Amino acid sequence: MKYFQKISVTLLILASSGLMSINAADGIEVSHLGVNNTLVHITGDGRYLLLPVEEGVEDAKVDILLDGKPETSIYVRLARNKVDYFVPFDLSRYKDAEVLLNVVTAQGRSSVREAKDDACWKTICLSDTFDTSNTEKYRPAFHHTPLYGWMNDPNGMFYKDGVWHLYYQYNPYGSKWQNMTWAHSTSTDLVNWQHQPIAIEPNGLGSVFSGSSVIDKNNTAGFGKDEIVALYTSAGINQMQSLAHSSDGGMTFEIYPGNPIITLESEARDPNMFWNEETKEWNLLLAHALDHEILIFSSPDLKNWTLQSAFGKGLGAQEGVWECPDMFELPVNGTGEKKWVLLCNLNPGGIFGGSATQYFVGDFDGKSFKVDTPADGVVPTKWMDFGKDHYATVSWSDAPDDRRVVLGWMSNWQYAAEIPTKQFRSANTLPRDISLFRGDDGEYYISTIPSPEVELLRGKKVTAIKSKSIGTKPLVQALPTANDGICEINLTVTARNAPVRITLSNAKGEHSDMVFNPVDNTVTFDRTASGITDFSQDFSSVVSAPTFRKSATQSLRIFVDRSSIEIFDDEGNFVMTNLVFPTVPYSLISLAAENGKASLKSMDIYSLNPAQNN
């Protein structure tokens, strides 16, 4: 590596006048030019520059220069008073260049002397390693998470040669939203994940927002047979759509020199594309975010797109920004019928506040989507998940066996940046297989079940109960203690015209409550006393799901991780996803009947093994 060997005469004069400091950790020279501007020269060896972060301060803009020429810019909440954690800036790619960081902070200072006292300048350092060992009690044990940093929307998911590829919105330089990049993880079984190098980084067109990837099996784009082609939103001052392609199975991408390939006069984002076998061309959905509609395009070659139609004006939930669309054909359970489904994520305006995923069922001819409309002319708003923490749901392209497998971001924009973690923020839901079923009202609804691969997590069956009465005095059973109490609970209850309450609790008196009510055919989830809730006024909540059946019997599959509970109807009629932060793991499950007349038909509890997430 070449390094700066001397400091300019101007800098030496400033140093002698006491207006700057040139002393820092070994291999780093820090030069304070003013109350908001600092230069950081890398003069030593080390793979990483470890940047100290304090979450409560404003972002600093860090321009990286190589041999005096601009390379890239990042935003980091450089520590002022204390260091919450470190993030690594990888220097290995610049080993033959002179590296200079030009740092501009938004934090006001009365003098350079005061600026020099910021905690970051005392702790910034070089290192050959960066420790990603988990330091968080609430890091999920069997859900996908980033090793460190912020994550939101899943992106660009495809399946090829036995490998599930997951890209996601990622901030490598902090645990709050910024520096949007496509990170990359792979799995051969949908539960154990291997983190790969970052796939697509910001460039001169802006940050890398959400998008999709496909396998170009017929070389329609001209990059090569079976090339992976990704479309994403480049978000600078305005939003536009860009293309990248990969010839090594999605491990590295080449940015298309003809970008951007789609530009509009208004805000649009999150391109989602698929091959339409009926019309023998590509289709693409684009969220016309502020107009509350989805734009539908077609293309012969993934580069040249023609706008065909728009869908959604005045339909469904209209309060928030529309984002992250997806569309596919699904079978209707128990029939030979198929219907098209269009997913539309929105924020705010979700069923229980904040962000959520709605969907529409109808028909698609390759040009326009026509939603099914009831006789009364009112298209109902349909929700994919009835919890607070399920958003940005999209599916894998080219999944095997004609499966449609989806994944969501397990959080809510109301409080995602404030949950009680720091090393990382956010996880994904469990992978889910979806289809359609027809409700008693004649409407089509999405059926959601945990993907069968989830059963690979099962350890020992620790509880097996058959046919027990449930009264007003709770029936209590211990939960597994291994691995912080993570477990799967499968149970079936029959109620007699009054609710049955299912409670997960710990020795601190914290509890999460699920109530099956056969009178109004609902299941509710109450996390108001679930543990830590005071980080946001929007977190403490009670949510409710319709069972879509009139029955006194209800079967549930409940997955308990260190900071989440996912509740699936056993037949797939509904699912509820909610974060919880108990100060100690839940150790008991109890069941009680409001009128003392109910029965537990069965309850099986499995301990779960932690997944690999490295």
C-alpha positions in Angstrom: 0.0 0.0 0.0 1.2 3.5 -0.8 0.6 6.0 2.0 0.9 9.7 2.6 4.5 10.3 3.7 4.3 14.0 4.5 1.8 16.7 5.4 1.4 19.9 3.4 3.0 23.1 4.7 -0.5 24.5 5.3 -1.4 21.7 7.6 1.9 22.0 9.5 1.1 25.7 10.1 -2.3 24.9 11.4 -0.8 22.2 13.7 1.7 24.6 15.1 -1.1 27.1 15.9 -3.1 24.5 17.9 -5.9 24.4 15.4 -5.5 20.7 14.5 -4.2 17.4 15.9 -2.0 15.0 14.0 -1.8 12.4 16.7 -4.1 9.4 16.6 -3.9 5.6 16.7 -0.9 3.9 15.0 -1.1 4.3 11.2 -3.7 7.1 11.3 -3.2 10.8 11.1 -6.1 13.0 12.1 -6.1 16.6 10.9 -8.8 19.0 12.2 -9.4 21.7 9.6 -12.3 23.4 11.4 -15.2 22.8 13.7 -17.0 20.5 11.3 -14.2 19.2 9.0 -11.5 16.6 9.6 -9.1 14.8 7.4 -8.1 11.2 8.2 -4.9 9.9 6.5 -4.3 6.2 6.5 -0.5 5.8 6.9 -0.2 2.3 8.3 -1.3 -1.3 7.6 -4.5 -3.0 8.4 -7.3 -4.6 6.5 -10.0 -2.6 8.3 -10.4 0.9 9.5 -12.6 0.5 12.6 -15.1 3.5 12.8 -16.5 4.3 16.2 -20.3 4.8 16.2 -22.6 6.6 18.6 -26.3 6.1 17.6 -27.6 9.2 19.2 -25.7 11.7 17.0 -26.2 12.9 13.4 -24.5 11.3 10.4 -21.2 12.5 9.3 -20.5 12.5 5.6 -17.2 10.7 4.9 -15.7 11.2 1.4 -13.0 8.5 0.5 -10.3 9.7 -1.8 -7.8 7.4 -3.5 -4.6 9.0 -4.7 -6.3 12.3 -4.4 -9.4 11.3 -6.5 -12.9 10.8 -5.2 -13.8 7.1 -4.8 -17.0 6.9 -2.8 -18.9 8.5 0.1 -20.5 6.9 3.2 -22.5 8.3 6.1 -21.5 7.3 9.6 -22.7 8.4 13.1 -19.2 9.0 14.3 -19.0 8.9 18.1 -19.0 12.2 19.9 -19.5 11.3 23.6 -19.3 7.6 23.8 -18.7 4.6 21.5 -21.7 2.3 21.2 -20.0 -0.1 18.7 -17.5 -0.2 15.8 -18.1 -0.8 12.1 -15.4 -1.8 9.7 -14.4 0.0 6.5 -12.6 -2.5 4.3 -9.2 -1.1 3.1 -8.0 -4.3 1.5 -9.3 -3.3 -1.9 -7.2 -0.1 -1.7 -3.9 -1.7 -0.8 -2.0 0.0 -3.6 -3.5 3.5 -3.1 -3.1 6.4 -0.9 -6.3 6.7 1.2 -7.7 9.9 2.6 -11.0 10.4 4.4 -12.6 13.8 4.3 -15.0 13.9 7.2 -17.8 16.6 7.4 -19.9 16.4 10.6 -23.2 18.1 11.3 -22.4 18.5 14.9 -21.8 22.1 15.9 -18.6 23.1 17.7 -17.5 26.3 19.3 -13.8 25.6 18.4 -11.5 23.2 16.8 -10.2 22.3 20.3 -13.7 21.1 21.2 -14.0 19.1 18.0 -10.7 17.4 18.8 -12.3 15.9 21.9 -14.9 13.8 20.1 -14.7 10.2 21.2 -14.2 9.0 17.6 -10.8 10.6 17.2 -9.5 8.8 20.4 -10.8 5.4 19.3 -10.6 5.1 15.5 -8.0 2.5 14.7 -6.7 0.0 12.1 -7.2 -3.8 12.5 -6.7 -6.9 10.5 -9.8 -8.5 12.0 -13.4 -7.5 12.9 -15.2 -9.6 15.4 -18.8 -10.5 14.3 -19.5 -12.7 17.3 -23.0 -12.1 18.6 -23.1 -9.8 21.6 -26.9 -9.3 21.6 -29.3 -11.2 23.8 -32.1 -10.5 21.3 -30.4 -11.7 18.2 -32.7 -14.4 16.7 -31.5 -18.0 17.0 -33.2 -19.3 13.8 -34.1 -16.3 11.7 -31.9 -14.7 9.1 -30.1 -11.6 10.3 -27.2 -9.5 9.2 -24.0 -10.2 11.1 -23.9 -6.5 12.0 -25.5 -3.3 10.8 -28.9 -2.4 9.6 -31.2 -4.5 7.4 -34.6 -3.9 5.8 -36.3 -5.1 2.6 -35.4 -8.5 1.2 -34.3 -8.0 -2.5 -33.4 -9.9 -5.7 -34.2 -13.4 -4.4 -33.8 -16.3 -6.8 -33.1 -20.1 -6.6 -30.5 -21.8 -8.8 -28.6 -25.1 -8.6 -29.8 -26.0 -5.2 -29.0 -22.6 -3.6 -31.5 -20.0 -2.3 -30.0 -16.5 -2.9 -31.2 -13.7 -0.6 -30.2 -10.1 -1.1 -31.3 -7.4 1.3 -31.2 -3.7 2.0 -28.2 -3.1 4.2 -26.2 -0.4 5.9 -22.6 -1.7 6.6 -21.7 1.4 8.6 -24.3 1.5 11.3 -27.5 -0.1 12.8 -29.8 2.6 11.5 -31.0 3.2 7.9 -28.4 4.7 5.6 -25.9 3.8 2.9 -28.4 1.5 1.2 -26.5 -1.5 -0.4 -27.4 -5.0 -1.6 -26.0 -7.4 0.9 -26.1 -11.1 0.1 -26.7 -14.4 1.9 -27.1 -17.9 0.5 -28.7 -21.1 1.8 -29.2 -24.7 0.7 -32.1 -25.3 3.0 -33.8 -21.9 3.8 -32.9 -22.0 7.5 -29.1 -22.0 7.6 -27.5 -19.0 6.0 -24.0 -18.1 4.8 -23.1 -14.4 4.5 -21.5 -13.5 1.2 -19.6 -10.3 0.2 -21.7 -7.3 -0.6 -23.2 -7.7 -4.1 -24.1 -4.2 -5.3 -22.9 -0.9 -3.9 -24.0 2.7 -4.4 -22.5 4.6 -7.3 -22.9 8.0 -9.0 -26.6 7.4 -9.6 -27.4 7.0 -5.9 -28.0 4.4 -3.3 -29.1 0.9 -4.2 -32.8 0.5 -3.2 -35.0 -2.6 -3.6 -35.4 -4.7 -6.7 -35.5 -8.2 -8.1 -33.4 -10.8 -9.9 -34.2 -13.4 -12.6 -32.4 -16.1 -14.4 -32.2 -15.2 -18.1 -32.4 -18.8 -19.3 -32.8 -17.9 -23.0 -30.2 -15.1 -23.1 -32.9 -12.5 -24.0 -30.7 -9.7 -22.6 -27.6 -10.8 -24.6 -25.3 -11.1 -21.5 -25.3 -14.9 -21.8 -27.4 -18.0 -21.2 -28.5 -18.3 -17.6 -27.1 -14.9 -16.7 -28.5 -13.5 -13.4 -30.1 -10.2 -14.2 -31.0 -7.8 -11.4 -33.1 -4.6 -11.6 -33.0 -2.1 -8.7 -33.8 1.5 -7.9 -31.0 3.9 -8.0 -31.9 6.6 -5.5 -30.1 9.9 -5.7 -31.9 13.2 -5.9 -34.6 11.3 -7.9 -35.4 7.6 -8.3 -34.6 5.7 -11.5 -34.3 2.0 -12.4 -30.9 0.4 -13.0 -29.6 -3.0 -14.2 -26.8 -5.2 -13.1 -25.9 -8.7 -14.2 -23.9 -11.7 -12.9 -22.1 -14.5 -14.8 -21.0 -16.3 -11.6 -24.4 -17.2 -10.2 -25.1 -14.0 -8.3 -21.9 -13.7 -6.4 -20.6 -10.6 -8.1 -22.5 -8.2 -10.4 -21.4 -6.0 -13.3 -23.3 -2.7 -13.5 -24.8 -2.1 -16.9 -23.2 0.9 -18.6 -26.5 2.0 -20.2 -28.1 2.7 -16.8 -30.6 4.0 -16.0 -33.0 1.9 -18.1 -36.3 3.4 -16.8 -36.8 7.0 -15.8 -40.1 8.7 -14.9 -41.1 12.2 -14.0 -42.4 11.1 -10.7 -41.2 8.9 -7.8 -41.2 5.2 -8.6 -39.3 2.3 -7.2 -38.7 -1.4 -6.4 -38.8 -3.0 -9.8 -40.1 -6.6 -9.7 -39.8 -8.7 -12.9 -40.8 -12.1 -14.0 -40.9 -14.2 -17.2 -44.5 -14.5 -18.6 -44.7 -17.9 -20.2 -48.1 -17.1 -21.8 -46.9 -14.0 -23.6 -43.2 -15.1 -24.0 -41.9 -11.8 -22.7 -40.8 -10.2 -19.4 -43.2 -8.3 -17.2 -42.2 -5.8 -14.6 -44.0 -4.1 -11.7 -43.0 -0.7 -10.5 -44.4 1.0 -7.4 -45.7 4.5 -8.3 -45.1 5.2 -4.7 -46.9 8.5 -4.0 -49.6 7.9 -6.6 -50.7 4.7 -4.8 -50.6 2.5 -7.9 -48.5 -0.2 -9.5 -47.2 0.4 -13.0 -47.0 -2.7 -15.3 -44.3 -2.9 -18.1 -43.3 -5.5 -20.6 -40.0 -6.2 -22.4 -38.4 -8.6 -24.8 -34.9 -8.2 -23.4 -34.9 -6.9 -19.8 -33.4 -3.6 -21.1 -36.1 -1.9 -23.1 -39.4 -1.6 -21.2 -42.8 -0.5 -22.4 -45.4 0.8 -20.0 -48.6 -1.1 -20.5 -51.0 -0.1 -17.7 -51.4 1.0 -14.1 -53.3 -0.6 -11.3 -54.5 0.4 -7.9 -55.9 3.9 -8.0 -58.5 4.1 -5.2 -58.2 0.4 -4.3 -57.0 -1.2 -1.0 -55.2 0.7 1.7 -54.3 4.1 0.3 -53.0 6.0 3.3 -49.3 5.3 2.9 -46.6 5.1 0.2 -46.9 2.0 -2.0 -43.7 -0.1 -2.2 -42.1 -3.5 -3.0 -44.7 -5.1 -5.4 -44.7 -8.7 -6.5 -47.0 -10.7 -8.8 -47.4 -14.4 -9.5 -50.0 -17.1 -10.2 -51.1 -19.3 -7.4 -53.1 -22.5 -7.2 -56.4 -22.6 -5.3 -56.3 -25.3 -2.7 -58.5 -28.3 -3.4 -59.2 -27.3 -7.0 -57.5 -27.2 -10.4 -58.0 -23.4 -10.5 -55.3 -20.8 -10.5 -55.5 -17.0 -9.9 -53.0 -14.1 -10.1 -52.0 -12.4 -6.9 -50.5 -8.9 -6.7 -48.6 -8.0 -3.5 -48.3 -4.4 -2.5 -46.4 -3.3 0.6 -47.3 0.1 2.1 -46.1 2.4 4.8 -47.8 3.9 6.8 -51.4 2.7 6.6 -51.0 -0.9 7.7 -53.9 -2.7 9.3 -52.5 -2.1 12.8 -50.5 1.0 12.1 -47.2 1.6 10.3 -46.0 -0.8 7.6 -47.8 -3.9 6.3 -48.4 -6.1 3.2 -51.7 -6.0 1.4 -52.6 -8.1 -1.7 -55.1 -8.3 -4.5 -56.5 -11.4 -6.3 -57.5 -11.3 -10.0 -56.5 -12.0 -13.5 -53.5 -10.9 -15.6 -53.2 -11.0 -19.4 -49.6 -9.8 -19.7 -50.7 -6.2 -20.1 -53.0 -5.3 -17.3 -54.2 -6.7 -13.9 -57.9 -6.9 -13.3 -58.9 -7.4 -9.6 -61.8 -9.7 -8.7 -64.7 -7.4 -7.7 -67.6 -8.6 -5.5 -71.2 -8.1 -6.6 -71.4 -5.0 -4.4 -68.6 -3.4 -6.3 -66.4 -2.9 -3.3 -63.0 -4.5 -3.5 -62.0 -5.7 0.0 -58.6 -4.8 1.5 -56.7 -8.1 2.2 -53.7 -8.4 4.5 -51.0 -11.0 4.2 -50.1 -11.0 7.9 -52.1 -9.9 10.9 -49.2 -9.0 13.1 -47.3 -5.7 13.6 -44.0 -6.9 12.2 -44.3 -8.1 8.6 -43.3 -5.9 5.7 -41.6 -5.8 2.3 -42.8 -9.3 1.5 -41.5 -10.7 -1.8 -40.9 -14.1 -3.3 -38.1 -16.1 -4.7 -38.0 -16.5 -8.5 -37.4 -19.9 -10.0 -38.2 -21.8 -6.8 -38.3 -25.6 -7.3 -41.3 -27.8 -7.7 -43.5 -24.8 -8.7 -43.4 -23.5 -5.1 -44.1 -19.9 -4.3 -41.8 -19.1 -1.3 -42.0 -15.7 0.3 -39.9 -13.8 2.9 -40.7 -10.6 4.8 -38.8 -8.0 6.8 -39.7 -8.7 10.5 -40.1 -5.2 11.8 -42.2 -2.1 11.4 -41.1 1.4 10.3 -42.8 2.9 13.3 -40.0 1.7 15.6 -37.5 -0.3 13.5 -34.6 2.0 14.4 -35.4 1.9 18.1 -35.7 -1.7 19.0 -33.4 -2.7 21.9 -30.4 -3.9 19.9 -27.2 -2.1 18.7 -24.8 -4.6 17.0 -27.5 -5.3 14.4 -31.1 -4.3 13.7 -33.8 -6.4 12.1 -34.4 -10.0 11.0 -36.4 -11.7 8.3 -39.5 -13.8 8.9 -39.5 -17.5 8.6 -39.7 -18.6 4.9 -43.3 -19.3 4.0 -45.0 -21.3 1.2 -48.2 -19.7 -0.1 -51.2 -20.7 -2.1 -54.9 -19.7 -2.2 -58.0 -20.8 -0.5 -61.6 -19.8 -0.9 -63.3 -18.4 2.2 -66.9 -18.9 3.2 -67.7 -15.5 1.7 -66.6 -16.7 -1.7 -63.4 -14.5 -1.7 -59.9 -15.9 -2.5 -57.4 -15.5 0.3 -53.7 -16.3 0.6 -52.9 -19.5 2.5 -49.6 -19.2 4.4 -47.7 -22.1 6.0 -44.1 -22.3 7.2 -41.9 -23.7 4.5 -41.3 -27.4 5.1 -37.5 -26.8 5.5 -38.3 -25.2 8.9 -38.8 -28.6 10.4 -35.1 -29.2 10.0 -34.7 -26.9 13.1 -36.6 -29.4 15.3 -34.7 -31.0 18.2 -36.3 -33.2 20.8 -40.1 -33.3 21.4 -40.2 -32.2 25.0 -43.9 -32.2 25.5 -46.7 -34.4 24.1 -50.2 -33.9 25.7 -53.4 -35.5 24.5 -57.0 -34.7 25.6 -57.0 -32.5 28.7 -59.8 -30.3 30.0 -59.2 -26.5 30.3 -60.8 -24.6 33.1 -60.6 -21.1 34.6 -57.6 -22.3 36.5 -54.8 -22.3 34.0 -53.3 -25.5 32.7 -49.5 -24.8 32.9 -46.6 -26.5 31.1 -42.9 -25.7 31.2 -41.2 -24.6 28.0 -37.8 -25.8 26.9 -34.9 -23.9 28.6 -32.1 -24.8 26.0 -31.0 -22.0 23.6 -32.9 -19.3 25.5 -36.2 -21.1 25.3 -36.5 -21.1 21.5 -39.2 -23.6 20.6 -42.1 -24.7 18.3 -45.5 -25.2 19.9 -48.3 -27.1 18.0 -51.6 -27.2 19.7 -55.3 -27.7 19.1 -58.0 -26.3 21.4 -61.8 -26.6 21.3 -63.8 -23.8 23.0 -67.4 -23.8 24.1 -68.8 -20.4 23.1 -66.2 -18.4 25.0 -62.5 -17.5 24.5 -59.5 -19.6 25.3 -56.4 -17.8 26.5 -52.9 -19.1 25.7 -50.1 -17.3 27.6 -46.3 -17.4 27.3 -44.7 -16.0 30.5 -41.5 -15.8 32.5 -40.5 -15.5 36.1 -40.5 -11.6 35.8 -44.2 -11.6 35.3 -43.8 -10.6 31.6 -46.2 -12.4 29.2 -47.6 -12.5 25.7 -51.2 -13.6 25.3 -53.0 -15.3 22.5 -56.8 -15.6 22.7 -58.9 -17.8 20.4 -62.5 -16.5 20.4 -65.0 -18.9 18.7 -67.8 -16.3 19.0 -66.3 -13.8 16.6 -63.9 -16.3 14.9 -60.7 -14.4 15.8 -57.3 -15.0 17.3 -55.7 -12.0 19.0 -52.2 -11.4 20.2 -51.4 -9.0 23.1 -47.8 -7.9 23.8 -48.6 -4.9 26.0 -46.9 -6.7 29.0 -44.5 -8.8 26.9 -41.2 -7.3 28.2 -39.4 -4.2 27.0 -42.0 -2.0 25.3 -41.1 1.6 26.2 -38.7 2.3 23.4 -41.7 3.4 21.2 -45.3 4.5 21.9 -46.3 2.4 18.9 -44.9 -0.9 20.1 -47.2 -1.9 22.9 -50.2 -3.3 21.0 -53.0 -5.8 20.6 -53.6 -7.3 17.1 -56.3 -9.6 15.8 -56.6 -12.1 12.9 -59.8 -13.6 11.5 -59.8 -17.3 11.4 -61.8 -17.4 8.1 -63.9 -20.3 9.5 -66.8 -20.8 11.8 -65.5 -23.5 14.2 -65.1 -24.1 17.9 -61.8 -25.8 17.2 -58.5 -24.0 16.4 -55.1 -25.4 15.6 -52.0 -23.3 15.9 -48.3 -23.5 15.1 -46.3 -21.1 17.3 -42.6 -20.4 16.7 -40.8 -18.7 19.6 -37.4 -17.1 19.0 -35.4 -14.8 21.3 -37.3 -11.7 20.1 -40.2 -12.8 18.0 -43.4 -15.0 18.0 -44.9 -16.2 14.7 -48.4 -17.8 14.9 -49.6 -19.8 12.0 -53.1 -21.2 11.6 -52.4 -24.9 11.0 -54.3 -24.9 7.7 -52.7 -21.7 6.6 -55.8 -19.4 6.9 -53.8 -16.7 8.7 -50.4 -15.8 10.2 -49.4 -13.2 12.8 -45.8 -12.0 13.2 -44.8 -9.9 16.2 -41.6 -8.9 17.9 -41.3 -9.3 21.7 -38.4 -8.4 24.0 -38.8 -10.3 27.3 -36.0 -9.4 29.8 -35.6 -13.2 30.4 -36.9 -15.9 28.1 -40.5 -17.2 28.4 -40.4 -20.4 30.5 -44.1 -21.3 30.8 -47.2 -21.8 28.6 -50.6 -21.8 30.2 -54.1 -22.3 28.8 -57.3 -21.1 30.5 -61.0 -21.0 29.4 -63.0 -17.9 30.1 -66.1 -19.8 31.1 -64.2 -22.9 32.4 -65.4 -25.1 29.5 -62.8 -25.9 26.9 -60.5 -28.7 26.0 -56.9 -29.1 24.8 -57.1 -31.8 22.1 -53.3 -32.0 21.8 -50.1 -30.0 22.4 -46.6 -30.9 21.1 -43.7 -28.8 22.0 -40.3 -29.1 20.2 -37.0 -27.7 21.3 -35.3 -26.0 18.3 -31.7 -26.0 17.3 -30.1 -22.6 16.4 -29.6 -22.1 12.7 -26.2 -21.2 11.2 -26.0 -17.6 10.4 -22.4 -16.8 9.6 
